[in-house]
Amino acid sequence: MSVAFAKKAWAIMASKISGDKAQQPVISMAELGARLAARRAELALPELPRNVGRRRTASKRALLKAIEDAGGKW
């Protein structure tokens, strides 16, 4: 197989339908979260326990502590 053929085959594999315009997501993450919360409430699903985290690295523990100190809930 020659180099010229290999380059040509590579060019053919490129997508012909991709454009330069960025597409908007079909659903926003906020809307998805609201839908999931409503669905859980509708089905009366229990709140699942979080991972206990016995095998977390020191950096992960530090990150979770920083999130908690900032008022976040992981």
N, CA, C, O and CB atoms as a CASP TS submission, in Angstrom:
PFRMAT TS
TARGET T0000
AUTHOR 0000-0000-0000
METHOD Language model
MODEL 1
PARENT N/A
ATOM      1  N   MET     1       0.851  -1.167   0.000  1.00  0.00           N
ATOM      2  CA  MET     1       0.000   0.000   0.000  1.00  0.00           C
ATOM      3  C   MET     1       0.899   1.233   0.000  1.00  0.00           C
ATOM      4  O   MET     1       1.830   1.323   0.800  1.00  0.00           O
ATOM      5  CB  MET     1      -0.969  -0.004   1.222  1.00  0.00           C
ATOM      6  N   SER     2       0.633   2.149  -0.862  1.00  0.00           N
ATOM      7  CA  SER     2       1.469   3.341  -0.970  1.00  0.00           C
ATOM      8  C   SER     2       1.017   4.408   0.026  1.00  0.00           C
ATOM      9  O   SER     2      -0.105   4.369   0.531  1.00  0.00           O
ATOM     10  CB  SER     2       1.429   3.899  -2.404  1.00  0.00           C
ATOM     11  N   VAL     3       1.895   5.345   0.294  1.00  0.00           N
ATOM     12  CA  VAL     3       1.600   6.432   1.225  1.00  0.00           C
ATOM     13  C   VAL     3       0.470   7.294   0.684  1.00  0.00           C
ATOM     14  O   VAL     3      -0.387   7.732   1.451  1.00  0.00           O
ATOM     15  CB  VAL     3       2.853   7.290   1.478  1.00  0.00           C
ATOM     16  N   ALA     4       0.450   7.541  -0.603  1.00  0.00           N
ATOM     17  CA  ALA     4      -0.601   8.360  -1.202  1.00  0.00           C
ATOM     18  C   ALA     4      -1.968   7.716  -0.994  1.00  0.00           C
ATOM     19  O   ALA     4      -2.942   8.414  -0.712  1.00  0.00           O
ATOM     20  CB  ALA     4      -0.333   8.570  -2.702  1.00  0.00           C
ATOM     21  N   PHE     5      -2.052   6.411  -1.127  1.00  0.00           N
ATOM     22  CA  PHE     5      -3.316   5.713  -0.930  1.00  0.00           C
ATOM     23  C   PHE     5      -3.746   5.788   0.531  1.00  0.00           C
ATOM     24  O   PHE     5      -4.926   5.982   0.821  1.00  0.00           O
ATOM     25  CB  PHE     5      -3.200   4.249  -1.377  1.00  0.00           C
ATOM     26  N   ALA     6      -2.801   5.635   1.447  1.00  0.00           N
ATOM     27  CA  ALA     6      -3.116   5.692   2.870  1.00  0.00           C
ATOM     28  C   ALA     6      -3.662   7.062   3.247  1.00  0.00           C
ATOM     29  O   ALA     6      -4.611   7.149   4.027  1.00  0.00           O
ATOM     30  CB  ALA     6      -1.876   5.366   3.708  1.00  0.00           C
ATOM     31  N   LYS     7      -3.088   8.126   2.715  1.00  0.00           N
ATOM     32  CA  LYS     7      -3.575   9.477   3.002  1.00  0.00           C
ATOM     33  C   LYS     7      -4.969   9.660   2.437  1.00  0.00           C
ATOM     34  O   LYS     7      -5.824  10.267   3.081  1.00  0.00           O
ATOM     35  CB  LYS     7      -2.622  10.539   2.424  1.00  0.00           C
ATOM     36  N   LYS     8      -5.208   9.149   1.256  1.00  0.00           N
ATOM     37  CA  LYS     8      -6.508   9.290   0.627  1.00  0.00           C
ATOM     38  C   LYS     8      -7.565   8.526   1.432  1.00  0.00           C
ATOM     39  O   LYS     8      -8.668   9.036   1.635  1.00  0.00           O
ATOM     40  CB  LYS     8      -6.460   8.785  -0.831  1.00  0.00           C
ATOM     41  N   ALA     9      -7.248   7.325   1.888  1.00  0.00           N
ATOM     42  CA  ALA     9      -8.190   6.545   2.671  1.00  0.00           C
ATOM     43  C   ALA     9      -8.531   7.267   3.980  1.00  0.00           C
ATOM     44  O   ALA     9      -9.678   7.248   4.429  1.00  0.00           O
ATOM     45  CB  ALA     9      -7.616   5.148   2.959  1.00  0.00           C
ATOM     46  N   TRP    10      -7.544   7.888   4.572  1.00  0.00           N
ATOM     47  CA  TRP    10      -7.774   8.631   5.809  1.00  0.00           C
ATOM     48  C   TRP    10      -8.725   9.803   5.565  1.00  0.00           C
ATOM     49  O   TRP    10      -9.615  10.054   6.377  1.00  0.00           O
ATOM     50  CB  TRP    10      -6.441   9.139   6.390  1.00  0.00           C
ATOM     51  N   ALA    11      -8.550  10.507   4.477  1.00  0.00           N
ATOM     52  CA  ALA    11      -9.388  11.654   4.162  1.00  0.00           C
ATOM     53  C   ALA    11     -10.831  11.216   3.904  1.00  0.00           C
ATOM     54  O   ALA    11     -11.769  11.944   4.229  1.00  0.00           O
ATOM     55  CB  ALA    11      -8.831  12.403   2.944  1.00  0.00           C
ATOM     56  N   ILE    12     -11.007  10.057   3.333  1.00  0.00           N
ATOM     57  CA  ILE    12     -12.349   9.567   3.032  1.00  0.00           C
ATOM     58  C   ILE    12     -13.091   9.238   4.320  1.00  0.00           C
ATOM     59  O   ILE    12     -14.318   9.335   4.362  1.00  0.00           O
ATOM     60  CB  ILE    12     -12.284   8.328   2.120  1.00  0.00           C
ATOM     61  N   MET    13     -12.386   8.859   5.351  1.00  0.00           N
ATOM     62  CA  MET    13     -13.019   8.457   6.596  1.00  0.00           C
ATOM     63  C   MET    13     -13.579   9.642   7.380  1.00  0.00           C
ATOM     64  O   MET    13     -14.347   9.434   8.319  1.00  0.00           O
ATOM     65  CB  MET    13     -12.031   7.706   7.447  1.00  0.00           C
ATOM     66  N   ALA    14     -13.229  10.850   7.033  1.00  0.00           N
ATOM     67  CA  ALA    14     -13.702  12.018   7.754  1.00  0.00           C
ATOM     68  C   ALA    14     -15.215  12.144   7.604  1.00  0.00           C
ATOM     69  O   ALA    14     -15.775  11.792   6.566  1.00  0.00           O
ATOM     70  CB  ALA    14     -12.996  13.290   7.250  1.00  0.00           C
ATOM     71  N   SER    15     -15.864  12.645   8.635  1.00  0.00           N
ATOM     72  CA  SER    15     -17.312  12.808   8.615  1.00  0.00           C
ATOM     73  C   SER    15     -17.717  13.886   7.622  1.00  0.00           C
ATOM     74  O   SER    15     -17.119  14.961   7.584  1.00  0.00           O
ATOM     75  CB  SER    15     -17.835  13.151  10.010  1.00  0.00           C
ATOM     76  N   LYS    16     -18.706  13.602   6.842  1.00  0.00           N
ATOM     77  CA  LYS    16     -19.196  14.571   5.862  1.00  0.00           C
ATOM     78  C   LYS    16     -20.377  15.362   6.400  1.00  0.00           C
ATOM     79  O   LYS    16     -20.821  16.318   5.765  1.00  0.00           O
ATOM     80  CB  LYS    16     -19.593  13.866   4.572  1.00  0.00           C
ATOM     81  N   ILE    17     -20.892  14.976   7.564  1.00  0.00           N
ATOM     82  CA  ILE    17     -22.056  15.665   8.083  1.00  0.00           C
ATOM     83  C   ILE    17     -21.738  16.607   9.237  1.00  0.00           C
ATOM     84  O   ILE    17     -22.593  17.400   9.631  1.00  0.00           O
ATOM     85  CB  ILE    17     -23.068  14.669   8.520  1.00  0.00           C
ATOM     86  N   SER    18     -20.547  16.541   9.780  1.00  0.00           N
ATOM     87  CA  SER    18     -20.226  17.426  10.892  1.00  0.00           C
ATOM     88  C   SER    18     -20.073  18.841  10.371  1.00  0.00           C
ATOM     89  O   SER    18     -19.514  19.069   9.298  1.00  0.00           O
ATOM     90  CB  SER    18     -18.941  16.968  11.619  1.00  0.00           C
ATOM     91  N   GLY    19     -20.572  19.775  11.138  1.00  0.00           N
ATOM     92  CA  GLY    19     -20.509  21.171  10.731  1.00  0.00           C
ATOM     93  C   GLY    19     -19.718  21.986  11.729  1.00  0.00           C
ATOM     94  O   GLY    19     -19.218  21.464  12.725  1.00  0.00           O
ATOM     95  N   ASP    20     -19.614  23.253  11.452  1.00  0.00           N
ATOM     96  CA  ASP    20     -18.886  24.152  12.333  1.00  0.00           C
ATOM     97  C   ASP    20     -19.764  24.669  13.470  1.00  0.00           C
ATOM     98  O   ASP    20     -19.251  25.126  14.492  1.00  0.00           O
ATOM     99  CB  ASP    20     -18.329  25.317  11.539  1.00  0.00           C
ATOM    100  N   LYS    21     -21.077  24.599  13.298  1.00  0.00           N
ATOM    101  CA  LYS    21     -21.971  25.148  14.306  1.00  0.00           C
ATOM    102  C   LYS    21     -22.106  24.175  15.479  1.00  0.00           C
ATOM    103  O   LYS    21     -22.296  22.974  15.286  1.00  0.00           O
ATOM    104  CB  LYS    21     -23.352  25.453  13.695  1.00  0.00           C
ATOM    105  N   ALA    22     -22.006  24.707  16.683  1.00  0.00           N
ATOM    106  CA  ALA    22     -22.214  23.886  17.879  1.00  0.00           C
ATOM    107  C   ALA    22     -23.711  23.698  18.071  1.00  0.00           C
ATOM    108  O   ALA    22     -24.483  24.648  17.942  1.00  0.00           O
ATOM    109  CB  ALA    22     -21.562  24.541  19.148  1.00  0.00           C
ATOM    110  N   GLN    23     -24.113  22.489  18.374  1.00  0.00           N
ATOM    111  CA  GLN    23     -25.522  22.205  18.575  1.00  0.00           C
ATOM    112  C   GLN    23     -25.880  22.372  20.040  1.00  0.00           C
ATOM    113  O   GLN    23     -25.091  22.043  20.926  1.00  0.00           O
ATOM    114  CB  GLN    23     -25.867  20.793  18.094  1.00  0.00           C
ATOM    115  N   GLN    24     -27.064  22.880  20.284  1.00  0.00           N
ATOM    116  CA  GLN    24     -27.555  23.032  21.645  1.00  0.00           C
ATOM    117  C   GLN    24     -27.972  21.661  22.171  1.00  0.00           C
ATOM    118  O   GLN    24     -28.470  20.836  21.405  1.00  0.00           O
ATOM    119  CB  GLN    24     -28.742  24.038  21.704  1.00  0.00           C
ATOM    120  N   PRO    25     -27.779  21.407  23.454  1.00  0.00           N
ATOM    121  CA  PRO    25     -28.204  20.113  23.996  1.00  0.00           C
ATOM    122  C   PRO    25     -29.717  19.978  23.910  1.00  0.00           C
ATOM    123  O   PRO    25     -30.453  20.963  23.951  1.00  0.00           O
ATOM    124  CB  PRO    25     -27.735  19.951  25.458  1.00  0.00           C
ATOM    125  N   VAL    26     -30.151  18.759  23.792  1.00  0.00           N
ATOM    126  CA  VAL    26     -31.577  18.492  23.687  1.00  0.00           C
ATOM    127  C   VAL    26     -32.275  18.810  25.004  1.00  0.00           C
ATOM    128  O   VAL    26     -33.412  19.282  25.005  1.00  0.00           O
ATOM    129  CB  VAL    26     -31.824  17.030  23.288  1.00  0.00           C
ATOM    130  N   ILE    27     -31.606  18.558  26.118  1.00  0.00           N
ATOM    131  CA  ILE    27     -32.175  18.834  27.438  1.00  0.00           C
ATOM    132  C   ILE    27     -31.061  19.394  28.326  1.00  0.00           C
ATOM    133  O   ILE    27     -29.921  18.932  28.264  1.00  0.00           O
ATOM    134  CB  ILE    27     -32.813  17.537  28.072  1.00  0.00           C
ATOM    135  N   SER    28     -31.389  20.372  29.138  1.00  0.00           N
ATOM    136  CA  SER    28     -30.381  20.947  30.033  1.00  0.00           C
ATOM    137  C   SER    28     -30.210  20.043  31.245  1.00  0.00           C
ATOM    138  O   SER    28     -31.100  19.261  31.579  1.00  0.00           O
ATOM    139  CB  SER    28     -30.780  22.385  30.475  1.00  0.00           C
ATOM    140  N   MET    29     -29.078  20.155  31.887  1.00  0.00           N
ATOM    141  CA  MET    29     -28.810  19.336  33.067  1.00  0.00           C
ATOM    142  C   MET    29     -29.769  19.689  34.209  1.00  0.00           C
ATOM    143  O   MET    29     -30.167  18.813  34.978  1.00  0.00           O
ATOM    144  CB  MET    29     -27.352  19.517  33.523  1.00  0.00           C
ATOM    145  N   ALA    30     -30.141  20.969  34.320  1.00  0.00           N
ATOM    146  CA  ALA    30     -31.081  21.378  35.363  1.00  0.00           C
ATOM    147  C   ALA    30     -32.446  20.739  35.125  1.00  0.00           C
ATOM    148  O   ALA    30     -33.083  20.253  36.060  1.00  0.00           O
ATOM    149  CB  ALA    30     -31.209  22.915  35.409  1.00  0.00           C
ATOM    150  N   GLU    31     -32.887  20.743  33.878  1.00  0.00           N
ATOM    151  CA  GLU    31     -34.166  20.118  33.544  1.00  0.00           C
ATOM    152  C   GLU    31     -34.110  18.607  33.787  1.00  0.00           C
ATOM    153  O   GLU    31     -35.066  18.022  34.297  1.00  0.00           O
ATOM    154  CB  GLU    31     -34.540  20.410  32.076  1.00  0.00           C
ATOM    155  N   LEU    32     -33.003  17.986  33.425  1.00  0.00           N
ATOM    156  CA  LEU    32     -32.843  16.556  33.655  1.00  0.00           C
ATOM    157  C   LEU    32     -32.906  16.236  35.146  1.00  0.00           C
ATOM    158  O   LEU    32     -33.572  15.283  35.550  1.00  0.00           O
ATOM    159  CB  LEU    32     -31.520  16.064  33.062  1.00  0.00           C
ATOM    160  N   GLY    33     -32.216  17.027  35.961  1.00  0.00           N
ATOM    161  CA  GLY    33     -32.237  16.820  37.406  1.00  0.00           C
ATOM    162  C   GLY    33     -33.640  16.967  37.982  1.00  0.00           C
ATOM    163  O   GLY    33     -34.049  16.194  38.848  1.00  0.00           O
ATOM    164  N   ALA    34     -34.377  17.967  37.492  1.00  0.00           N
ATOM    165  CA  ALA    34     -35.755  18.167  37.959  1.00  0.00           C
ATOM    166  C   ALA    34     -36.650  16.997  37.563  1.00  0.00           C
ATOM    167  O   ALA    34     -37.488  16.549  38.346  1.00  0.00           O
ATOM    168  CB  ALA    34     -36.327  19.475  37.395  1.00  0.00           C
ATOM    169  N   ARG    35     -36.463  16.511  36.346  1.00  0.00           N
ATOM    170  CA  ARG    35     -37.253  15.360  35.891  1.00  0.00           C
ATOM    171  C   ARG    35     -36.952  14.116  36.728  1.00  0.00           C
ATOM    172  O   ARG    35     -37.862  13.379  37.109  1.00  0.00           O
ATOM    173  CB  ARG    35     -36.973  15.073  34.405  1.00  0.00           C
ATOM    174  N   LEU    36     -35.667  13.891  37.009  1.00  0.00           N
ATOM    175  CA  LEU    36     -35.291  12.725  37.811  1.00  0.00           C
ATOM    176  C   LEU    36     -35.845  12.825  39.232  1.00  0.00           C
ATOM    177  O   LEU    36     -36.331  11.835  39.781  1.00  0.00           O
ATOM    178  CB  LEU    36     -33.767  12.579  37.853  1.00  0.00           C
ATOM    179  N   ALA    37     -35.774  14.010  39.825  1.00  0.00           N
ATOM    180  CA  ALA    37     -36.296  14.197  41.186  1.00  0.00           C
ATOM    181  C   ALA    37     -37.799  13.956  41.216  1.00  0.00           C
ATOM    182  O   ALA    37     -38.312  13.328  42.143  1.00  0.00           O
ATOM    183  CB  ALA    37     -35.974  15.615  41.705  1.00  0.00           C
ATOM    184  N   ALA    38     -38.502  14.453  40.209  1.00  0.00           N
ATOM    185  CA  ALA    38     -39.948  14.254  40.146  1.00  0.00           C
ATOM    186  C   ALA    38     -40.278  12.776  39.957  1.00  0.00           C
ATOM    187  O   ALA    38     -41.218  12.261  40.563  1.00  0.00           O
ATOM    188  CB  ALA    38     -40.559  15.086  39.006  1.00  0.00           C
ATOM    189  N   ARG    39     -39.510  12.107  39.126  1.00  0.00           N
ATOM    190  CA  ARG    39     -39.753  10.685  38.875  1.00  0.00           C
ATOM    191  C   ARG    39     -39.491   9.856  40.142  1.00  0.00           C
ATOM    192  O   ARG    39     -40.245   8.933  40.450  1.00  0.00           O
ATOM    193  CB  ARG    39     -38.861  10.183  37.712  1.00  0.00           C
ATOM    194  N   ARG    40     -38.418  10.193  40.874  1.00  0.00           N
ATOM    195  CA  ARG    40     -38.136   9.478  42.126  1.00  0.00           C
ATOM    196  C   ARG    40     -39.260   9.681  43.136  1.00  0.00           C
ATOM    197  O   ARG    40     -39.671   8.743  43.818  1.00  0.00           O
ATOM    198  CB  ARG    40     -36.799   9.948  42.725  1.00  0.00           C
ATOM    199  N   ALA    41     -39.757  10.929  43.226  1.00  0.00           N
ATOM    200  CA  ALA    41     -40.845  11.218  44.159  1.00  0.00           C
ATOM    201  C   ALA    41     -42.112  10.477  43.739  1.00  0.00           C
ATOM    202  O   ALA    41     -42.831   9.943  44.584  1.00  0.00           O
ATOM    203  CB  ALA    41     -41.111  12.740  44.232  1.00  0.00           C
ATOM    204  N   GLU    42     -42.383  10.444  42.445  1.00  0.00           N
ATOM    205  CA  GLU    42     -43.566   9.766  41.926  1.00  0.00           C
ATOM    206  C   GLU    42     -43.539   8.268  42.232  1.00  0.00           C
ATOM    207  O   GLU    42     -44.566   7.673  42.559  1.00  0.00           O
ATOM    208  CB  GLU    42     -43.678   9.989  40.422  1.00  0.00           C
ATOM    209  N   LEU    43     -42.357   7.671  42.123  1.00  0.00           N
ATOM    210  CA  LEU    43     -42.224   6.240  42.359  1.00  0.00           C
ATOM    211  C   LEU    43     -41.951   5.899  43.817  1.00  0.00           C
ATOM    212  O   LEU    43     -41.882   4.724  44.179  1.00  0.00           O
ATOM    213  CB  LEU    43     -41.128   5.688  41.504  1.00  0.00           C
ATOM    214  N   ALA    44     -41.798   6.907  44.644  1.00  0.00           N
ATOM    215  CA  ALA    44     -41.485   6.742  46.070  1.00  0.00           C
ATOM    216  C   ALA    44     -40.221   5.906  46.251  1.00  0.00           C
ATOM    217  O   ALA    44     -40.173   5.008  47.092  1.00  0.00           O
ATOM    218  CB  ALA    44     -42.668   6.083  46.812  1.00  0.00           C
ATOM    219  N   LEU    45     -39.203   6.211  45.455  1.00  0.00           N
ATOM    220  CA  LEU    45     -37.941   5.497  45.574  1.00  0.00           C
ATOM    221  C   LEU    45     -37.195   5.965  46.822  1.00  0.00           C
ATOM    222  O   LEU    45     -37.157   7.163  47.105  1.00  0.00           O
ATOM    223  CB  LEU    45     -37.076   5.705  44.313  1.00  0.00           C
ATOM    224  N   PRO    46     -36.610   5.047  47.561  1.00  0.00           N
ATOM    225  CA  PRO    46     -35.878   5.457  48.765  1.00  0.00           C
ATOM    226  C   PRO    46     -34.570   6.152  48.384  1.00  0.00           C
ATOM    227  O   PRO    46     -34.023   5.938  47.302  1.00  0.00           O
ATOM    228  CB  PRO    46     -35.591   4.232  49.671  1.00  0.00           C
ATOM    229  N   GLU    47     -34.094   6.974  49.285  1.00  0.00           N
ATOM    230  CA  GLU    47     -32.799   7.630  49.085  1.00  0.00           C
ATOM    231  C   GLU    47     -31.725   6.579  49.318  1.00  0.00           C
ATOM    232  O   GLU    47     -31.640   6.009  50.405  1.00  0.00           O
ATOM    233  CB  GLU    47     -32.611   8.870  50.049  1.00  0.00           C
ATOM    234  N   LEU    48     -30.911   6.322  48.315  1.00  0.00           N
ATOM    235  CA  LEU    48     -29.889   5.282  48.422  1.00  0.00           C
ATOM    236  C   LEU    48     -28.713   5.773  49.257  1.00  0.00           C
ATOM    237  O   LEU    48     -28.358   6.950  49.192  1.00  0.00           O
ATOM    238  CB  LEU    48     -29.408   4.849  47.026  1.00  0.00           C
ATOM    239  N   PRO    49     -28.105   4.883  50.042  1.00  0.00           N
ATOM    240  CA  PRO    49     -26.963   5.297  50.857  1.00  0.00           C
ATOM    241  C   PRO    49     -25.759   5.643  49.986  1.00  0.00           C
ATOM    242  O   PRO    49     -25.547   5.052  48.928  1.00  0.00           O
ATOM    243  CB  PRO    49     -26.591   4.194  51.852  1.00  0.00           C
ATOM    244  N   ARG    50     -24.988   6.598  50.448  1.00  0.00           N
ATOM    245  CA  ARG    50     -23.797   7.017  49.731  1.00  0.00           C
ATOM    246  C   ARG    50     -22.673   6.011  49.960  1.00  0.00           C
ATOM    247  O   ARG    50     -22.734   5.201  50.885  1.00  0.00           O
ATOM    248  CB  ARG    50     -23.364   8.428  50.172  1.00  0.00           C
ATOM    249  N   ASN    51     -21.667   6.068  49.127  1.00  0.00           N
ATOM    250  CA  ASN    51     -20.484   5.242  49.284  1.00  0.00           C
ATOM    251  C   ASN    51     -19.788   5.633  50.585  1.00  0.00           C
ATOM    252  O   ASN    51     -19.534   6.813  50.826  1.00  0.00           O
ATOM    253  CB  ASN    51     -19.526   5.394  48.064  1.00  0.00           C
ATOM    254  N   VAL    52     -19.485   4.655  51.412  1.00  0.00           N
ATOM    255  CA  VAL    52     -18.856   4.915  52.703  1.00  0.00           C
ATOM    256  C   VAL    52     -17.462   5.512  52.515  1.00  0.00           C
ATOM    257  O   VAL    52     -17.053   6.371  53.297  1.00  0.00           O
ATOM    258  CB  VAL    52     -18.775   3.623  53.529  1.00  0.00           C
ATOM    259  N   GLY    53     -16.743   5.083  51.515  1.00  0.00           N
ATOM    260  CA  GLY    53     -15.456   5.682  51.186  1.00  0.00           C
ATOM    261  C   GLY    53     -14.305   5.224  52.040  1.00  0.00           C
ATOM    262  O   GLY    53     -13.448   6.032  52.397  1.00  0.00           O
ATOM    263  N   ARG    54     -14.256   3.967  52.376  1.00  0.00           N
ATOM    264  CA  ARG    54     -13.164   3.462  53.214  1.00  0.00           C
ATOM    265  C   ARG    54     -11.831   3.418  52.476  1.00  0.00           C
ATOM    266  O   ARG    54     -10.780   3.425  53.116  1.00  0.00           O
ATOM    267  CB  ARG    54     -13.503   2.077  53.725  1.00  0.00           C
ATOM    268  N   ARG    55     -11.850   3.376  51.162  1.00  0.00           N
ATOM    269  CA  ARG    55     -10.603   3.234  50.393  1.00  0.00           C
ATOM    270  C   ARG    55     -10.260   4.493  49.594  1.00  0.00           C
ATOM    271  O   ARG    55      -9.611   4.397  48.553  1.00  0.00           O
ATOM    272  CB  ARG    55     -10.710   2.047  49.444  1.00  0.00           C
ATOM    273  N   ARG    56     -10.678   5.653  50.056  1.00  0.00           N
ATOM    274  CA  ARG    56     -10.414   6.893  49.335  1.00  0.00           C
ATOM    275  C   ARG    56      -8.980   7.351  49.554  1.00  0.00           C
ATOM    276  O   ARG    56      -8.387   7.136  50.611  1.00  0.00           O
ATOM    277  CB  ARG    56     -11.390   7.987  49.774  1.00  0.00           C
ATOM    278  N   THR    57      -8.445   7.987  48.524  1.00  0.00           N
ATOM    279  CA  THR    57      -7.096   8.542  48.626  1.00  0.00           C
ATOM    280  C   THR    57      -7.139   9.811  49.461  1.00  0.00           C
ATOM    281  O   THR    57      -8.204  10.387  49.683  1.00  0.00           O
ATOM    282  CB  THR    57      -6.501   8.829  47.220  1.00  0.00           C
ATOM    283  N   ALA    58      -5.987  10.235  49.914  1.00  0.00           N
ATOM    284  CA  ALA    58      -5.903  11.462  50.711  1.00  0.00           C
ATOM    285  C   ALA    58      -6.376  12.664  49.912  1.00  0.00           C
ATOM    286  O   ALA    58      -7.029  13.553  50.458  1.00  0.00           O
ATOM    287  CB  ALA    58      -4.469  11.689  51.198  1.00  0.00           C
ATOM    288  N   SER    59      -6.053  12.702  48.619  1.00  0.00           N
ATOM    289  CA  SER    59      -6.476  13.843  47.792  1.00  0.00           C
ATOM    290  C   SER    59      -7.992  13.870  47.626  1.00  0.00           C
ATOM    291  O   SER    59      -8.593  14.944  47.608  1.00  0.00           O
ATOM    292  CB  SER    59      -5.798  13.788  46.411  1.00  0.00           C
ATOM    293  N   LYS    60      -8.610  12.707  47.504  1.00  0.00           N
ATOM    294  CA  LYS    60     -10.069  12.648  47.384  1.00  0.00           C
ATOM    295  C   LYS    60     -10.723  13.092  48.685  1.00  0.00           C
ATOM    296  O   LYS    60     -11.717  13.817  48.672  1.00  0.00           O
ATOM    297  CB  LYS    60     -10.531  11.222  47.010  1.00  0.00           C
ATOM    298  N   ARG    61     -10.160  12.652  49.811  1.00  0.00           N
ATOM    299  CA  ARG    61     -10.701  13.087  51.105  1.00  0.00           C
ATOM    300  C   ARG    61     -10.597  14.597  51.262  1.00  0.00           C
ATOM    301  O   ARG    61     -11.519  15.241  51.762  1.00  0.00           O
ATOM    302  CB  ARG    61      -9.967  12.390  52.257  1.00  0.00           C
ATOM    303  N   ALA    62      -9.471  15.159  50.834  1.00  0.00           N
ATOM    304  CA  ALA    62      -9.278  16.609  50.925  1.00  0.00           C
ATOM    305  C   ALA    62     -10.275  17.348  50.035  1.00  0.00           C
ATOM    306  O   ALA    62     -10.815  18.381  50.429  1.00  0.00           O
ATOM    307  CB  ALA    62      -7.838  16.986  50.532  1.00  0.00           C
ATOM    308  N   LEU    63     -10.517  16.825  48.848  1.00  0.00           N
ATOM    309  CA  LEU    63     -11.475  17.445  47.938  1.00  0.00           C
ATOM    310  C   LEU    63     -12.880  17.426  48.538  1.00  0.00           C
ATOM    311  O   LEU    63     -13.580  18.438  48.506  1.00  0.00           O
ATOM    312  CB  LEU    63     -11.467  16.728  46.579  1.00  0.00           C
ATOM    313  N   LEU    64     -13.291  16.295  49.078  1.00  0.00           N
ATOM    314  CA  LEU    64     -14.624  16.192  49.661  1.00  0.00           C
ATOM    315  C   LEU    64     -14.765  17.087  50.890  1.00  0.00           C
ATOM    316  O   LEU    64     -15.832  17.655  51.123  1.00  0.00           O
ATOM    317  CB  LEU    64     -14.926  14.742  50.033  1.00  0.00           C
ATOM    318  N   LYS    65     -13.698  17.216  51.673  1.00  0.00           N
ATOM    319  CA  LYS    65     -13.734  18.108  52.830  1.00  0.00           C
ATOM    320  C   LYS    65     -13.864  19.556  52.384  1.00  0.00           C
ATOM    321  O   LYS    65     -14.606  20.329  52.990  1.00  0.00           O
ATOM    322  CB  LYS    65     -12.475  17.928  53.691  1.00  0.00           C
ATOM    323  N   ALA    66     -13.147  19.930  51.327  1.00  0.00           N
ATOM    324  CA  ALA    66     -13.236  21.302  50.806  1.00  0.00           C
ATOM    325  C   ALA    66     -14.639  21.587  50.286  1.00  0.00           C
ATOM    326  O   ALA    66     -15.161  22.686  50.477  1.00  0.00           O
ATOM    327  CB  ALA    66     -12.198  21.529  49.684  1.00  0.00           C
ATOM    328  N   ILE    67     -15.243  20.619  49.641  1.00  0.00           N
ATOM    329  CA  ILE    67     -16.620  20.790  49.152  1.00  0.00           C
ATOM    330  C   ILE    67     -17.565  20.981  50.325  1.00  0.00           C
ATOM    331  O   ILE    67     -18.431  21.855  50.297  1.00  0.00           O
ATOM    332  CB  ILE    67     -17.062  19.573  48.299  1.00  0.00           C
ATOM    333  N   GLU    68     -17.398  20.163  51.356  1.00  0.00           N
ATOM    334  CA  GLU    68     -18.258  20.256  52.537  1.00  0.00           C
ATOM    335  C   GLU    68     -18.046  21.586  53.253  1.00  0.00           C
ATOM    336  O   GLU    68     -19.014  22.209  53.691  1.00  0.00           O
ATOM    337  CB  GLU    68     -17.985  19.085  53.498  1.00  0.00           C
ATOM    338  N   ASP    69     -16.788  22.034  53.379  1.00  0.00           N
ATOM    339  CA  ASP    69     -16.486  23.303  54.045  1.00  0.00           C
ATOM    340  C   ASP    69     -17.071  24.492  53.282  1.00  0.00           C
ATOM    341  O   ASP    69     -17.385  25.523  53.877  1.00  0.00           O
ATOM    342  CB  ASP    69     -14.973  23.475  54.194  1.00  0.00           C
ATOM    343  N   ALA    70     -17.214  24.345  51.971  1.00  0.00           N
ATOM    344  CA  ALA    70     -17.794  25.424  51.157  1.00  0.00           C
ATOM    345  C   ALA    70     -19.312  25.387  51.173  1.00  0.00           C
ATOM    346  O   ALA    70     -19.965  26.207  50.527  1.00  0.00           O
ATOM    347  CB  ALA    70     -17.296  25.331  49.719  1.00  0.00           C
ATOM    348  N   GLY    71     -19.876  24.433  51.913  1.00  0.00           N
ATOM    349  CA  GLY    71     -21.323  24.363  52.017  1.00  0.00           C
ATOM    350  C   GLY    71     -21.974  23.448  51.004  1.00  0.00           C
ATOM    351  O   GLY    71     -23.198  23.414  50.877  1.00  0.00           O
ATOM    352  N   GLY    72     -21.145  22.702  50.280  1.00  0.00           N
ATOM    353  CA  GLY    72     -21.682  21.786  49.284  1.00  0.00           C
ATOM    354  C   GLY    72     -21.989  20.434  49.850  1.00  0.00           C
ATOM    355  O   GLY    72     -21.507  20.058  50.919  1.00  0.00           O
ATOM    356  N   LYS    73     -22.805  19.701  49.113  1.00  0.00           N
ATOM    357  CA  LYS    73     -23.141  18.342  49.518  1.00  0.00           C
ATOM    358  C   LYS    73     -22.711  17.439  48.370  1.00  0.00           C
ATOM    359  O   LYS    73     -23.251  17.541  47.268  1.00  0.00           O
ATOM    360  CB  LYS    73     -24.686  18.182  49.853  1.00  0.00           C
ATOM    361  N   TRP    74     -21.791  16.596  48.602  1.00  0.00           N
ATOM    362  CA  TRP    74     -21.353  15.688  47.569  1.00  0.00           C
ATOM    363  C   TRP    74     -22.208  14.484  47.651  1.00  0.00           C
ATOM    364  O   TRP    74     -22.035  13.550  46.868  1.00  0.00           O
ATOM    365  CB  TRP    74     -19.875  15.329  47.698  1.00  0.00           C
TER
END
